[in-house]
Every structure is written in C-alpha cells, then in structure tokens.
C-alpha cells in the first residue's frame, strides 16, 4: 500500500483499484491537540483536489481536512463518532477519516512521497 502526503498534512493510502483512505498526519494531529469532533462530507459527495472534505474540531480550533485528489466520498470512519481521539492516538492507522473513490489515479503524481513529506 502506497501512501502519499500533502503540504497541508493530509495523507492518502491506496486500498486497491480506485479506492483510497484519507486522514491527517501525526504532525497535524499534534498541532491540533485532542479532537472532540470529526465529520466528513456525505457519502457520494464529489470533491475536487483541495476541497474541504471533512472537518475536525479540537479544544484549540476547528480545521478543514482537504481532499488530496479529486474523487467521490465513499465512506466515513464511524468509529470516530464515538471516539474522535482515535485520530490523535493512531492518525495514520485506526484514526483514518474518510474513504475516497479517486477520479483520476494520475492525480496522485502531484502529491508528496513519504521522503518528500519528511523533508518539509
């Protein structure tokens, strides 16, 4: 499974075919602090790269989570409804935020590799 990153601290991991999982990086999670609420756009909503696809709220602030590439929202991590702190505990694992059906896999080429992201 290949993971790509954005400069705004989202990650996207290919699940197979045109399906992918999206979340925020550990860096973003640390900056936000403990989350108290997470919500994604409704399943079936089309988003362009850079569109707000979800929102997270912490005791510090609210922040939009942007779609790394264009696609259609294909699901939400319902575990976050009961425990939004999962994002902080495991941001690139169990704390994923939403699933995305990618419109064009070629769009992934514009994102950062893990090495490129670490050098930011």
DOVO-909507 format. One record per atom (N, C-alpha, C, O): residue in three letters; z, x, y. Coordinates in steps of 0.02 Angstrom, whole numbers, plus 50000, padded with zeros to 5 digits. Each point is the difference from the previous one (the first is absolute). Layout:
BEGIN
ALAZXY...
This chain:
BEGIN
UNK500005004249941UNK500004995850059UNK500005004450062UNK500455004150010UNK499064995050031UNK499945003950061UNK500324996350058UNK499904994050008UNK500495009650031UNK500324997150059UNK499715003250062UNK499915006050003UNK499954989750047UNK499765002350065UNK500504997850053UNK500414995649988UNK499555007750070UNK500494998850054UNK499644998950066UNK499435001950010UNK500944994850037UNK499744999150067UNK500435003950049UNK500565002049983UNK499194999250077UNK500395003450051UNK500574995550025UNK500485002550030UNK499484991049957UNK500534995450020UNK500514998949943UNK500394995350002UNK499595009049948UNK500505000549947UNK499994994349948UNK500524998149974UNK498884999250013UNK499924995649943UNK499695004049943UNK499675005150012UNK500444992749927UNK499665003049942UNK499634994449964UNK500184994250004UNK499295007849960UNK499624995349958UNK499855003549935UNK499755005749999UNK500404991049946UNK499905002849933UNK499524995549961UNK500114994049994UNK499365009149980UNK499534996249960UNK500314998049934UNK500295004149965UNK499654989450018UNK500274997549937UNK499464999549946UNK500164999149942UNK499225001550078UNK499444999249954UNK499514995150030UNK500204994950029UNK499165006549964UNK499504995750030UNK500085000050075UNK500075005250031UNK499914988849999UNK500064999550073UNK500704997750021UNK500094998050058UNK500395002249896UNK500694997950016UNK500425006150019UNK499935005449970UNK500504993750080UNK500435005550022UNK500674997250021UNK500084994150016UNK500425010349985UNK500674998450023UNK500135003850064UNK499805005750008UNK500534990950040UNK500125003050066UNK500754999750017UNK500344995249983UNK499895010150049UNK500705000250023UNK500065004950058UNK499515002350027UNK501124999249990UNK500125004950052UNK500285006449969UNK500304999849946UNK499615005750088UNK500235006449975UNK500755000850009UNK500324996250036UNK499965008749930UNK500715001650007UNK500165001650073UNK500524998150025UNK499035005450009UNK500115001750070UNK500074993750042UNK500474999450040UNK499084995849951UNK500034993750038UNK500654996349983UNK500324997250045UNK499865002749892UNK500614996649979UNK500615003150033UNK500454996450022UNK499585010249982UNK500565003450031UNK500034998450075UNK500544999050027UNK498885000850005UNK499974998550072UNK500244992950015UNK500344998950050UNK499494996449906UNK500194993050011UNK500734998649985UNK500314995850032UNK499975007849920UNK500684998549979UNK500004994449949UNK499484998249972UNK501104999050016UNK500074994849948UNK499634993650020UNK500104997350054UNK499465000549902UNK499614994050013UNK500404993749983UNK500374999949951UNK499534995050090UNK500334993649989UNK499514994449985UNK500194994649979UNK499165006850032UNK499484994849989UNK499335003349991UNK499835004850035UNK499774992749918UNK499325002449988UNK499574993849987UNK500194995649961UNK499225004250070UNK499544994449989UNK499295002550006UNK499835003850046UNK499744994049909UNK499285001650003UNK499614993850017UNK500244994449993UNK499145006750030UNK499554994350013UNK499904996349934UNK500115002849946UNK499674991050059UNK499904995849941UNK499465002949954UNK499515002950023UNK500594996149913UNK499505002049950UNK499344996650018UNK499984994150016UNK499475009749980UNK499344997450016UNK499795001450072UNK499434998850018UNK501045003850023UNK499845001750070UNK499585006350001UNK500195005049970UNK499254994850066UNK499595006050008UNK500265004150058UNK500184997350053UNK499845009349937UNK500235004650052UNK499505005650008UNK499695002249951UNK500235000250110UNK499595005950014UNK500465006049999UNK500614999450007UNK499105006549985UNK500405006250004UNK500345000250068UNK499684999050051UNK500975002149948UNK500385000450062UNK500314993450022UNK500394999850048UNK499434994749919UNK500314993550015UNK500714999849974UNK500165002949949UNK500284993650088UNK500674998949975UNK499964995549938UNK499744994550003UNK500515008049941UNK499974996349937UNK500704997849977UNK500064995749957UNK500455007350072UNK500694998349983UNK500455002050058UNK499795003550046UNK500824994149952UNK500505001950050UNK500655001649964UNK500184996849951UNK500165008450073UNK500665001749975UNK500484999950058UNK499835001950056UNK500784995949931UNK500524999950051UNK500605003849975UNK500234999049943UNK500035005350100UNK500615003649983UNK500524998350053UNK499874996250046UNK500725006649946UNK500514998950051UNK499795003450065UNK500264998250053UNK499285006649944UNK499775003650059UNK499424996650035UNK499994999550062UNK499524998049900UNK499374997650030UNK499594996149950UNK500145000049940UNK499344996750086UNK499494996949957UNK499375004250006UNK499865002850053UNK499774997749893UNK499405004150001UNK499464996849957UNK500134997449946UNK499265002950079UNK499434997749961UNK499815005249948UNK500075006050012UNK499704991749931UNK499725004349948UNK499254998650000UNK499804994249992UNK499805010950016UNK499284999250008UNK499625001049935UNK500195004049958UNK499274992250035UNK499575000849942UNK499645006850006UNK499675001250050UNK500405003149901UNK499675006550003UNK499244999549999UNK499655004150030UNK500104990949934UNK499274998749994UNK499904992450002UNK500484996249993UNK498905001750015UNK499844992950001UNK500074997149930UNK499875003349950UNK500334990450047UNK500064996649936UNK500314993250007UNK500054997250055UNK500175000249888UNK500324993449997UNK500695000849970UNK500085003149948UNK500424994050085UNK500685000349974UNK500004996549931UNK499794994349994UNK500455009449955UNK499974997449932UNK500694998849970UNK500064998249941UNK500475002650099UNK500664998849974UNK500535003450042UNK499845004350042UNK500794993849948UNK500575002650037UNK500545001949949UNK500084996649949UNK500295008550066UNK500555002149957UNK500584995150011UNK500415000950045UNK499634994049913UNK500504994750009UNK500715002649991UNK500474996750024UNK499635009049944UNK500675002949993UNK500295001650069UNK500615000250008UNK498955001050041UNK500245001750067UNK500304994050037UNK500395000950047UNK499434993149932UNK500294994050030UNK500764999849988UNK500384998150044UNK499825004049896UNK500715000149983UNK500345006450021UNK500605000050016UNK499035005549984UNK500305006650014UNK499525004450040UNK499675004349971UNK500274994650095UNK499555004150040UNK500195007450002UNK499595004250019UNK501034997449961UNK500205007150001UNK499655004149946UNK500045006150001UNK499614990549952UNK499615003749950UNK499495004650033UNK499855005449973UNK499894992750085UNK499525004150036UNK500315006850017UNK499685005249992UNK500944994750031UNK500345006250017UNK500225004049939UNK500005006250002UNK500184990349945UNK500245003449939UNK499435003349962UNK500095005449971UNK499324991550028UNK499445002549961UNK499344998150035UNK499614996049973UNK500265006950087UNK499444997850041UNK499315000749967UNK499554996150015UNK500375008849941UNK499345001049970UNK500004997949926UNK499575002149961UNK500914993750021UNK500064997549932UNK500154992550002UNK499574996050018UNK501045002249962UNK500194993049996UNK500024996550068UNK500014993950004UNK499985010050050UNK500014997250068UNK499314998950029UNK499944999350061UNK499545000349897UNK499334998550026UNK500024993250035UNK500444995949986UNK499085003050061UNK500044993950040UNK499484994749981UNK500174994249989UNK499195007850006UNK499504995049982UNK499435003049959UNK499905006149999UNK499744989549968UNK499405001949962UNK499394998450043UNK500014995150038UNK499485009049956UNK499394999150039UNK499395000749955UNK499945004849962UNK499614990350043UNK499365000549967UNK499535003350051UNK499844997050051UNK499965009249935UNK499625004050048UNK499284997550005UNK499674998849950UNK500105000550113UNK499314997850012UNK499505005549983UNK499494998649968UNK500665007550052UNK499545005649989UNK500395006349981UNK500325003050043UNK499664999049894UNK500375006049980UNK499815006350040UNK500405004650005UNK499014995550024UNK499805005750041UNK500465000950061UNK500055005550026UNK500274989149996UNK500465000450057UNK500585004849987UNK500285002750047UNK499894998249889UNK500565004449983UNK499865007250022UNK500475003950011UNK498904998049995UNK499825006850019UNK500255001850070UNK500075005950017UNK500064989050025UNK500235001350068UNK500765001150004UNK500265001650053UNK500084997549891UNK500735000749999UNK500205007249983UNK499585004249983UNK501074997150021UNK500265006749987UNK500215000849927UNK500254995449969UNK499655010650005UNK500275001749934UNK500745001550009UNK500245000550057UNK500135000249888UNK500715001750004UNK500105006550038UNK500465000550041UNK499135004549946UNK500075006550034UNK499874999350074UNK500375002950041UNK499114993349978UNK499864999050071UNK500564996350035UNK500185001650056UNK500104993549910UNK500554996150030UNK500615004450011UNK500324999650052UNK499855004549899UNK500595004350006UNK499945004950057UNK500505002350027UNK498884999549992UNK499905004950053UNK500014996850070UNK499925003650050UNK500184989949954UNK500034996750067UNK500615002350039UNK500104997750056
